[in-house]
Amino acid sequence: MTTETLSFKAKFSYGLADFGFSIAFTIPAFFLMIFLTDVAGIPPALVGTVLLVAKAWDAVIDPFIGHLSDRLQTGWGRRRPFLLWFAVPFGFSFYFLWLVPAGTSLFWQSLIVLGVVIFFITNFSLLSVPYNSLAPEMTRDYNERTRLNAYRMFFSIIGGLVAVILPAYFLGLSEDLRYGYRVMGLSLGVFIALLPLAAFWGTKEKQLPGEQEISFGRGVRLVLGNRPFILSLLTYLATWVAIDIISSVFLYYLKYWLGIGEDSSNTIFGVLFIVAAFFLPFWVRISEKSGKVRAYILAHGFLAVILLALIFLPPEANWLVYLFAALAGIGISAAHVIPISILPDAIDYDQLHSGYRQEGIYFGLVNFIRQLATSGALFFVGLILQWTGYVPNAAQTETALWGIRLLIGLLPGILLLLGILALRKYPIDREYHQEIIAQLAARETAAEKERL
């Protein structure tokens, strides 16, 4: 079978957009809550409520945005127009996040913040869902999809590193933190608005058959009846919920178990991100030689072992955490590139059996279910910290320290092993995928002859 190779320009342009998306996701994840409580002066419980409502909104709209992008028909394709239309509003919405609503009551201040956060989330979804759906339509080749996602995830990892390091520069510009946040919002808002435009101009979207009208309800039923997709989704969720838990607990582990301060923590994060970016080509090569399933099992079995070992890392040997961060970066590198490249193969399987291509609703549902799963997992993390007696900014009890160590090691390790078990039953390997593509190509050729 002939391979379908994308140009460097197409892969680079597509990946570049995720540099901006990663910045726009990571900075609010780390800084928005503390900005709203400590700078805007909104009570933490009210901030938590606002963010919970906004997250629920995000989860609900994603499948509908995906369905909208499936139905859209333009000369530019179905997905790329979103990158053009919503890039500038996206930049503005990021800037608005960091403006403190002054001179109003707490009630109106909270409503304004809620409106701004929902505006940001909506624009983010209007870009990210069609963007995710674009990759399967750029190429059907089994290996080329992995390469394309490697470009994307390289930029995503570097964007995450920039997002962790760069805010310190802006917040150090003035003693007035409001000024620093405002300058950060404006500067990065302009920057991240340009990157989806680069992806729009640098990519091409193929007009694939199987784009008939389909109702939202029937589309969802087809998705949920796609067994290979469900297995790949379980693996994707297990992987990324595990990483979300690690991200939320890692600073607690460094601070309270290993006694490592903020400056050294940033260095440890830097080691992890850099190693993860460096190993992306390695996992692409392993995936090409051994298949995506075997590559996933190798990488995430290794990562699970590293995480379990963190439970037993003694505080007096805290320097070893740099080595463990590098080793974890090897496994996390694979998490960025393999699960997301498995999902499109299951979408091809659906097209073969249903006759419809609906990447949008697939990735919309992926986002929706991940939001729910991550929210539930982080709620569970909070309960564990509370049940074990965690006290902020204080010496922790032995029970609390065990809770932190089990959250950083045991819980993510179990999730990764569950992801491996789900993927072991995944039926689509390289050879089967080539058969699917050959049958789709034959069907499209026959349909073209009938039209002639």
C-alpha positions in Angstrom: 0.0 0.0 0.0 1.3 3.5 -0.8 2.1 5.7 2.1 0.6 9.1 2.5 3.3 11.5 3.6 2.7 15.1 4.8 5.0 17.9 4.0 7.2 19.4 6.7 5.3 22.7 6.4 2.0 20.9 7.0 3.2 19.1 10.1 5.1 22.1 11.5 2.1 24.5 10.9 -0.3 22.0 12.5 1.9 21.4 15.5 2.6 25.1 16.0 -1.0 25.8 17.0 -0.7 23.5 20.0 2.2 25.7 21.3 -0.4 28.4 21.8 -3.1 26.0 23.1 -0.6 24.6 25.6 0.3 28.1 26.9 -3.4 29.1 27.1 -4.3 25.9 29.0 -1.3 25.7 31.4 -1.1 29.3 32.6 -4.7 29.5 33.8 -4.4 26.0 35.3 -1.5 27.2 37.5 -2.3 30.8 38.1 -6.0 31.7 37.5 -7.3 30.6 40.9 -4.5 32.3 42.9 -5.0 35.4 40.7 -8.7 35.5 41.5 -8.3 34.9 45.2 -5.1 36.9 46.0 -5.2 39.7 43.5 -8.9 40.1 42.6 -9.9 39.4 46.2 -12.7 37.0 45.5 -13.3 34.4 48.3 -11.9 30.9 47.5 -15.2 29.1 47.8 -16.8 31.5 45.3 -13.9 31.2 42.9 -14.2 27.4 43.2 -17.9 27.6 42.4 -17.3 29.9 39.4 -14.6 27.6 38.0 -16.8 24.5 38.5 -19.7 26.1 36.6 -17.3 27.1 33.8 -15.8 23.6 33.6 -19.3 22.1 33.4 -20.1 24.5 30.5 -16.9 23.4 28.8 -17.8 19.7 29.1 -21.3 20.2 27.7 -20.4 22.3 24.7 -17.6 20.2 23.3 -19.7 17.5 21.7 -22.0 20.1 20.1 -19.0 22.0 18.7 -17.7 18.7 17.3 -21.0 18.0 15.6 -21.1 21.5 14.2 -17.7 21.1 12.6 -18.8 17.7 11.2 -21.7 19.4 9.4 -19.9 22.6 8.2 -19.3 22.7 4.5 -17.0 25.5 3.1 -14.4 25.8 0.4 -11.7 25.7 3.1 -13.1 22.4 4.5 -14.9 21.6 7.7 -12.2 22.2 10.4 -9.8 24.9 9.2 -12.4 27.7 9.1 -12.7 27.6 12.9 -8.9 28.3 13.1 -9.4 31.4 11.1 -12.7 32.7 12.6 -11.9 32.2 16.3 -8.2 32.9 16.6 -8.5 36.6 17.4 -11.5 36.2 19.8 -9.4 33.5 21.5 -6.5 36.0 22.1 -8.9 38.7 23.4 -10.5 36.2 25.8 -7.1 35.2 27.2 -6.3 38.8 27.9 -9.7 39.4 29.6 -9.0 36.6 32.1 -6.3 38.8 33.8 -8.3 42.1 34.1 -9.5 42.7 37.6 -13.2 43.9 37.7 -13.0 46.9 40.1 -15.6 49.2 41.6 -18.4 46.6 41.7 -20.0 44.5 44.3 -18.7 41.0 45.0 -21.9 39.6 43.3 -21.3 41.5 40.1 -17.6 40.9 40.2 -18.2 37.1 40.4 -20.7 37.3 37.5 -18.2 39.2 35.4 -15.5 36.7 36.1 -17.8 33.8 35.3 -18.8 35.5 32.0 -15.1 36.1 31.1 -14.1 32.5 31.9 -17.0 31.1 29.9 -16.0 33.4 27.0 -12.5 32.1 27.1 -13.5 28.4 27.4 -16.0 28.7 24.5 -13.4 30.2 22.2 -10.8 27.6 23.3 -13.3 24.8 22.5 -14.3 26.4 19.1 -10.6 26.1 18.2 -9.4 22.9 20.0 -12.2 20.5 19.0 -12.0 21.2 15.2 -8.2 21.3 15.6 -8.1 17.8 17.1 -10.6 16.6 14.4 -8.4 18.0 11.6 -5.5 15.6 12.1 -7.3 12.4 11.0 -8.4 14.2 7.8 -4.9 15.4 7.0 -3.6 11.8 6.6 -5.0 8.3 6.8 -1.6 6.7 7.0 -1.0 4.6 10.2 2.6 5.9 10.8 2.2 9.4 9.4 -0.5 10.1 12.0 2.0 9.3 14.7 4.6 11.6 13.1 2.0 14.4 12.8 1.1 14.1 16.5 4.8 14.0 17.4 5.2 17.5 15.9 2.1 18.6 17.7 3.2 17.3 21.0 6.7 18.6 20.7 5.2 22.1 20.5 2.7 21.2 23.3 5.5 20.2 25.7 7.6 23.2 24.9 4.5 25.4 25.4 3.9 23.8 28.8 7.5 24.5 29.8 7.2 28.2 28.7 3.9 28.5 30.6 5.6 27.3 33.8 8.6 29.6 33.5 7.5 32.8 31.7 4.9 34.1 34.1 7.6 34.8 36.7 9.1 37.4 34.4 5.8 39.2 33.9 4.9 39.1 37.6 8.3 40.6 38.4 7.8 43.7 36.3 6.1 45.6 39.1 5.2 45.3 42.7 1.6 45.7 41.5 0.7 42.1 40.5 -2.3 43.5 38.7 0.0 45.2 36.2 2.1 42.0 35.8 -0.9 39.9 35.1 -2.3 42.5 32.7 0.9 42.7 30.7 1.1 38.9 30.6 -2.4 38.6 29.4 -2.0 41.2 26.6 1.4 39.9 25.4 0.5 36.3 25.4 -3.0 37.0 24.1 -1.6 38.6 21.0 0.9 35.7 20.6 -1.5 32.8 20.9 -4.0 34.4 18.5 -1.4 34.2 15.7 -0.7 30.5 16.0 -4.1 29.1 14.9 -3.8 31.4 11.9 -0.5 29.8 11.0 -2.1 26.4 11.2 -5.0 27.6 9.0 -2.6 28.8 6.2 -0.1 26.0 6.6 -2.4 23.0 6.4 -4.8 21.5 3.8 -7.9 19.6 4.6 -9.0 16.8 2.4 -12.5 16.6 1.2 -13.3 13.0 2.2 -16.4 11.0 1.3 -18.9 9.9 3.9 -19.9 13.4 4.9 -23.6 13.0 4.7 -25.9 14.7 7.2 -26.4 12.8 10.5 -28.3 13.8 13.6 -26.4 14.5 16.8 -28.2 11.7 18.7 -27.5 9.1 16.0 -23.9 10.3 15.8 -23.5 9.8 19.6 -25.0 6.3 19.3 -22.6 5.3 16.6 -19.6 6.6 18.6 -20.7 4.6 21.7 -21.2 1.5 19.7 -17.7 1.6 18.3 -15.8 -1.0 20.4 -12.3 -0.1 19.2 -13.0 3.5 20.0 -14.2 2.7 23.5 -11.1 0.7 24.2 -8.8 3.5 22.8 -10.8 6.0 24.8 -10.4 4.1 28.0 -6.7 4.0 27.4 -6.6 7.7 26.6 -8.6 8.6 29.7 -6.5 6.3 32.0 -3.3 7.9 30.7 -4.3 11.5 30.9 -6.2 11.3 34.2 -3.1 9.7 35.6 -1.0 12.6 34.4 -3.5 15.1 35.6 -3.3 13.5 39.1 0.5 13.6 39.0 0.4 17.2 38.0 -1.9 18.2 40.8 0.1 16.3 43.5 3.7 16.6 42.4 4.3 20.0 44.1 2.9 18.5 47.4 5.3 15.6 47.0 8.3 17.8 46.4 7.5 20.3 49.2 6.3 18.1 52.0 7.9 14.7 51.4 11.3 15.6 49.8 11.6 19.2 51.3 12.3 20.8 47.9 11.6 24.5 47.4 9.9 26.3 44.6 13.1 27.2 42.7 14.3 23.6 42.6 10.8 22.5 41.7 10.9 24.6 38.5 14.2 23.0 37.6 12.7 19.5 38.1 9.7 20.4 35.9 12.2 21.7 33.3 14.1 18.3 33.3 10.9 16.4 32.9 9.6 18.6 30.0 12.9 18.7 28.2 13.4 14.9 28.4 9.8 14.4 27.2 10.3 16.6 24.2 13.7 14.9 23.4 12.2 11.4 23.4 9.2 12.1 21.1 11.1 10.9 17.9 12.2 7.8 19.9 8.6 6.8 20.5 7.6 7.6 16.9 10.3 5.2 15.8 9.2 2.5 18.3 5.6 2.9 17.2 6.6 2.5 13.5 8.7 -0.6 14.1 6.5 -2.4 16.8 3.1 -0.9 16.4 1.2 1.6 18.6 -0.1 -0.9 21.1 3.3 -2.4 21.9 4.9 1.0 22.1 2.2 2.1 24.5 2.6 -1.0 26.7 6.4 -0.6 26.9 6.2 3.1 27.7 3.5 3.1 30.2 4.5 -0.1 31.9 7.9 1.7 32.4 6.2 4.9 33.7 4.1 2.9 36.1 7.2 1.3 37.6 8.9 4.8 38.0 5.8 6.2 39.7 5.6 3.3 42.1 9.3 3.7 43.0 8.6 7.4 44.0 6.6 6.1 46.9 9.8 4.7 48.5 12.2 7.5 47.5 13.8 8.5 50.9 13.8 12.3 51.8 17.5 12.2 52.6 18.2 11.2 49.0 15.9 13.9 47.4 18.6 14.6 44.8 17.5 11.4 43.1 14.2 13.0 42.1 16.0 14.7 39.3 16.9 11.3 37.9 13.3 10.1 38.4 11.9 13.2 36.7 14.1 12.4 33.7 12.9 8.8 33.6 9.3 9.8 34.1 9.8 12.2 31.2 10.6 9.3 28.9 7.2 7.6 29.6 5.3 10.9 29.6 6.7 11.6 26.2 4.9 8.5 24.9 1.7 9.6 26.6 1.7 12.8 24.5 2.1 11.0 21.1 0.6 7.5 21.2 -2.9 7.6 22.7 -3.9 10.6 20.6 -2.7 8.8 17.4 -4.6 5.6 18.2 -8.0 7.4 18.4 -8.2 8.3 14.6 -7.7 4.7 13.6 -10.9 3.8 15.4 -12.7 6.6 13.6 -11.7 5.0 10.2 -13.2 1.8 11.5 -16.4 3.6 12.2 -16.5 5.1 8.7 -16.0 1.6 7.2 -19.0 0.3 9.1 -21.3 3.3 9.2 -20.4 5.3 6.1 -20.0 8.5 8.1 -17.0 10.6 9.0 -17.6 12.4 12.2 -14.2 13.2 13.8 -15.7 16.3 15.4 -18.3 14.5 17.5 -15.7 11.9 18.4 -13.2 14.4 19.7 -15.9 16.5 21.3 -17.0 13.4 23.3 -13.4 12.7 24.1 -13.0 16.2 25.6 -16.4 15.9 27.4 -15.6 12.5 29.0 -12.1 13.6 29.9 -13.4 16.7 31.7 -15.8 14.6 33.7 -13.1 12.0 34.5 -10.5 14.5 35.5 -12.9 16.5 37.6 -13.9 13.3 39.5 -10.3 12.3 39.9 -9.2 15.6 41.3 -12.2 15.7 43.6 -11.0 12.3 44.9 -7.5 13.7 45.3 -8.9 16.5 47.5 -10.8 13.9 49.6 -7.7 11.8 50.1 -5.7 14.8 51.3 -8.5 15.8 53.6 -9.1 12.3 55.0 -5.3 11.8 55.7 -5.1 15.1 57.6 -3.3 17.3 55.2 -2.7 20.9 56.6 -1.5 23.6 54.2 1.9 25.2 54.9 2.6 23.0 58.0 4.6 19.9 58.9 2.5 16.9 57.8 1.6 13.9 59.8 2.9 10.5 58.8 -0.6 9.6 57.6 -0.8 12.7 55.4 2.7 12.0 53.9 1.5 8.5 53.1 -1.5 9.9 51.4 0.6 12.2 49.2 3.0 9.4 48.3 0.2 7.0 47.3 -1.4 9.7 45.2 1.8 10.4 43.3 2.6 6.7 42.8 0.0 4.1 43.5 -3.1 5.8 42.0 -1.5 6.9 38.7 0.3 3.6 38.4 -3.0 1.6 38.7 -4.6 3.9 36.1 -1.7 3.3 33.7 -2.0 -0.5 34.2 -5.7 -0.3 33.5 -4.9 1.6 30.3 -2.6 -1.2 29.3 -5.2 -3.8 30.0 -7.8 -2.0 27.8 -5.4 -1.6 24.9 -4.4 -5.2 24.9 -7.9 -5.9 23.6 -7.7 -3.2 20.9 -8.1 -5.0 17.6 -6.6 -2.5 15.1 -3.0 -3.0 14.4 -1.0 -1.7 11.4 -2.1 -4.5 9.1 -5.8 -4.3 10.0 -5.7 -0.6 9.6 -4.3 -0.9 6.1 -7.1 -3.3 5.2 -9.6 -0.7 6.5 -8.1 2.1 4.4 -7.9 -0.2 1.3 -11.7 -1.0 1.7 -12.5 2.7 2.1 -10.4 3.6 -0.9 -12.2 0.9 -3.0 -15.6 2.1 -1.9 -14.7 5.7 -2.7 -13.4 4.7 -6.2 -16.6 2.8 -6.9 -18.7 5.8 -5.7 -16.7 8.1 -8.0 -17.3 5.9 -11.0 -21.0 5.8 -10.3 -21.1 9.6 -10.2 -19.4 9.7 -13.6 
